[in-house]
């Protein structure tokens, strides 16, 4: 369990190896990935390399589990959670879904 803010900062820094050499300041473009994300992406890429689309049902199930976890985190229903490539795409989808009126 993390007992101090310093402990939490250290735990977060361990997830981002870049912080061993650099001070990273987010500028809303490309950002470093945390270790667990890289591990999950690598695992998925290896699955695609070894099995093609044979495991596609498992992938969709993982996406749905993640959707449920995010919904719990933000106190929403899973059907209210949409995964987008980035914020710009998400805002565009919302804006294009509105019924705009003059004025």
C-alpha positions as CSV (number, residue, x, y, z in Angstrom):
1,X,0.0,0.0,0.0
2,X,1.2,3.5,-0.8
3,X,1.6,5.5,2.4
4,X,2.8,8.8,1.2
5,X,2.6,11.0,-1.9
6,X,6.3,10.3,-2.5
7,X,5.6,6.6,-2.5
8,X,2.9,7.1,-5.1
9,X,5.2,9.3,-7.2
10,X,7.8,6.6,-7.1
11,X,5.3,3.9,-8.0
12,X,4.1,5.9,-11.0
13,X,7.7,6.7,-12.1
14,X,8.6,3.0,-12.1
15,X,5.8,2.5,-14.7
16,X,7.5,5.0,-17.0
17,X,11.2,4.2,-17.6
18,X,11.6,7.5,-19.5
19,X,11.7,9.2,-16.1
20,X,15.0,7.5,-15.3
21,X,16.7,9.8,-17.8
22,X,14.3,12.7,-18.6
23,X,11.8,15.0,-17.1
24,X,8.7,14.4,-19.1
25,X,6.3,17.2,-19.6
26,X,3.1,16.3,-21.4
27,X,2.4,18.5,-24.4
28,X,-0.8,16.7,-25.6
29,X,0.9,15.0,-28.6
30,X,2.9,11.8,-28.4
31,X,3.5,10.6,-24.9
32,X,5.6,7.8,-23.4
33,X,3.7,4.6,-22.6
34,X,3.7,2.9,-19.2
35,X,5.3,-0.5,-19.0
36,X,1.9,-2.4,-18.5
37,X,0.6,-0.8,-21.7
38,X,3.7,-1.8,-23.7
39,X,3.5,-5.3,-22.3
40,X,-0.2,-5.6,-23.3
41,X,0.4,-4.2,-26.8
42,X,3.4,-6.6,-27.2
43,X,1.3,-9.6,-26.1
44,X,-1.5,-8.7,-28.5
45,X,0.9,-8.2,-31.4
46,X,2.5,-11.6,-30.7
47,X,-1.0,-13.2,-30.6
48,X,-1.8,-11.7,-34.0
49,X,1.6,-12.9,-35.3
50,X,1.1,-16.4,-34.0
51,X,-2.7,-16.9,-34.5
52,X,-3.9,-14.4,-37.0
53,X,-7.6,-13.7,-36.2
54,X,-8.3,-17.0,-34.6
55,X,-8.5,-15.3,-31.2
56,X,-10.6,-12.4,-32.2
57,X,-13.5,-13.4,-29.8
58,X,-11.0,-13.3,-26.9
59,X,-10.0,-9.8,-28.0
60,X,-13.5,-8.6,-28.1
61,X,-14.2,-10.1,-24.7
62,X,-11.1,-8.3,-23.3
63,X,-12.4,-5.0,-24.8
64,X,-15.8,-5.5,-23.1
65,X,-14.1,-6.3,-19.7
66,X,-12.1,-3.1,-20.1
67,X,-15.3,-1.2,-21.0
68,X,-16.9,-2.5,-17.8
69,X,-13.9,-1.5,-15.7
70,X,-13.8,2.0,-17.1
71,X,-17.5,2.4,-16.6
72,X,-17.1,1.5,-12.9
73,X,-14.2,3.9,-12.6
74,X,-16.2,6.9,-13.9
75,X,-19.6,5.8,-12.5
76,X,-21.2,5.2,-15.9
77,X,-22.9,2.3,-17.7
78,X,-20.7,0.2,-20.0
79,X,-22.9,1.2,-23.0
80,X,-21.9,4.8,-22.3
81,X,-18.2,4.1,-22.8
82,X,-16.7,4.4,-26.2
83,X,-13.0,3.8,-27.1
84,X,-11.6,6.3,-29.6
85,X,-8.2,6.7,-31.1
86,X,-7.7,10.1,-29.5
87,X,-9.6,13.0,-28.1
88,X,-9.9,14.8,-31.4
89,X,-11.7,11.8,-32.9
90,X,-14.0,11.6,-29.9
91,X,-14.9,15.3,-30.0
92,X,-15.5,15.0,-33.8
93,X,-17.9,12.1,-33.3
94,X,-19.8,14.0,-30.6
95,X,-19.9,17.2,-32.7
96,X,-21.1,15.4,-35.8
97,X,-23.8,13.7,-33.8
98,X,-25.4,17.0,-32.6
99,X,-28.3,18.6,-34.4
100,X,-26.8,22.1,-35.0
101,X,-29.2,25.0,-35.5
102,X,-28.4,28.5,-36.7
103,X,-27.8,31.1,-34.0
